[in-house]
Each structure stands twice: as C-alpha cells, then as structure tokens.
Amino acid sequence: MDLSKSNNNVATKTSFSPCDETLYNIPMSQIRQNIPTKKQLVDTYRQGIIVEGAYRQTVVIRSYEVGPDKVATIESLLNLLQETALNHVWMSGLLSDGFGATHGMMKNNLIWVVSRMQVQIDHYPIWGEVIEIDTWVGASGKNGMRRDWQIRSQATGLVFARATSTWVMMNQQTRRLSKMPEEVRAEISPWFISKQAIKEENPTKIQKLDDTAKYVLSNLKPKRSDLDMNHHVNNVKYVRWMLETIPDQFLESYQLSSIVLEYRRECGSTDIVQSLCEPDEEVLFDDVDHQHKRRISVLHGFSLASGLLEANGLLESFSQRPFSYTHLLKIKEQIKNEEIVRGRTTWKRKISSMPFPT
C-alpha cells in the first residue's frame, strides 16, 4: 500500500491491490511520532529524563554493540554519544527537521558542525550491562557550543567514560561558518551548564602527517550507509577508518583509552579518502606478544573484576606506559582543503574484566 501525505496531514491510500476492499485515511500521528514542540522532562520510550538541565538516558549494551570479547566497541560508544545528544535536543522541544538543528537554525539555514572532540575511556561496558549516559551543553566562546557526556554503570556508579566536544554553526548553502544569531542564542542558552566532563586548559594541537607516515590506507570509499542526515559521512566512520591502519598485533593486546579529533572539513559520498597513521614511538610486536602471553598466564584462574584488581594493586604490575598514534584522514589527490580530520589515539594494555569466560 502506497501512502502519500494530503493537505490535512492525513496519509491517504493512493493505490491498492485487488485484495483491498476499502480505502483508508490514516492520521499521520498514528504512523510516526511527532517531534515535541515543548520541553519534556520524561521520555519513556527512550528511557530518558531531564535532570538539573542535563539529559540522562539508560541504555543496555546490546549484542551487536560488542566485539568478540563481549566488550563494547568504541564505535558503539560514539554512536551512543551521538544518539543521546540528539535525544537531548528532542526532549528540549527545540528540535526542528534538521539533524539536531533548532527552529531558529532552520530559519537561518544553519547546521551544527563539530570542530573538536575528545573521549577518555577508563573502562569499557560489557554485553548486557546497564549504563547511564548524561549529556549537557554549555557555551564555548561567543559563537560556539560545548557538549559533554559521562557514561557510568547504573549498578555501581563507576564512570566508564567522559567526553567533550566543541560545535560551531555553518550556513548550509554557503558552507561557511556563521555567527550565532541572537534568536538561536535565546533558544539554547537557557540549557547551558557550566560543568565540564573533561577540563582542557590549553589543548595541544595535533600535528599534520604527510605521505611518509608509517601506515597508509588508500582508496577508502564511503558507502550509502556511512552517510548521516546531512548527507555527509558520519563522524563515527572517521574513527573506524583511522583504527583500520593500526596493526592487528597491537590491537590484540591493547585497547583505546583516549581519542582526540580535530575536524577540518566534510567528507561527501563521492570523496576518495586516504588514512595515514604514525606511531609516536616504535612498537616492538614481539615484546607485545610476550607481555600479552605473560599477562594471560598470570591472570588465569582469576574471576575478579578489574576494579577489584586495581584496588589490590595488581593492575599496576601488569600495566605499561601507554602508546599513542597520530592520525590523518584526507581527500586523495586534492591539493587544497584536503584534510578531513586529524586525530590522536592513546592505548593501554587490555585487562580482562569479564565476569564470564570469553
């Protein structure tokens, strides 16, 4: 059955099969949930509530959000950050038809673009774990906005991860950055909170890599499923392209503990992308394998959670200083404005925190 929207906001049946006996007029409100036009304090569908101006959502880590070790992937966590941010705007009553754009932004043909993001991960949630995600916004200079997040265990209150990001406005037609109109400022400023999940006094600028980088992955092509509602490659895909350059031997023994991203330009559906990666120091994989095997043999038979291990000082004996990588995604064979995003990742040794065998 084909449905089309009529003038009275009713979906009318425009074609039917021989098996149909009658025509139906179906109100659109019965087909899709309408975007709220005023502030909501509770969203039962999303397990979300407004708490002191921040948005809190309860989430269960699903089977398709974890890897072979039953631990949530970094992509899953980043997707949850994005989803809770949009749900926050949804519940505020400010959401228009755009990708997180308010009514004032749509009127002025503006969209949000992220300029910088930092995520710190102390612990990864596991399959079936119930987590709470808090997100809130604050001012960033005169024309920007900061959005922060905190992810923690609902059962214990243990903080798994923290994140902060900086956003600016861009004109959707000219593709140029824009000052924040007073109309938009009046919409969002009542939601501003001064607290910060991660405090950065003077963030270090990420250096630019060139074609001499140790690891290079070329001819990366966006798929249709990689595009967001603004028809650009989703930011989470950028991280996947970055991590694909890191050797598997390293990933077997280390897990991501922090990532910093500096965004330069958009990536469209027809762009061909190159991913560059340079270790901040040389990684000796023979040593990594040896240390990994020794860690497994020592921990064999333990069923203690990582928090208990840490409390007893056992983690420190297994830990090594973290390794870091510098990353760059760029448009291939383009001279000007070729950078998409610069990145820096920091890694620490994996310590099993699974309450059941893997």
Buried (B, 14 or more C-beta within 10 A) or exposed (E): EEBEEEEEEBBBBEEEEEEEEEEEEEEBEEEEEEEBEEEBEEBEEBBBBBEEBBBBBEBEBEEEBBEEBBBBBBBBBBBBBBBBBBBBBBBBBBBBEBBBBBBBBBEBBBBBBBBBBBBBBBBBBBBEBEBBBBBBBBBBEEBBBBBBBBBBBBEEEBBBBBBBBBBBBBEBEEEEBBEBBEEBBEBBBEBBBEEEBBEEEEEEEBEEBEEEBBBBBEEBEBEEEBBEEBEBBBBBBBBBBBBEBBBEBBEEBBBBBBBBBBBBBBBEEEBBBBBBBBBEEEBEBEEBEEBBEEBEEEBEEEEBBBBEBBEEEBBEEBEEEBBBBBBBBBBEEEEEEBBBBBBBBBBBBBBBBBEEEE
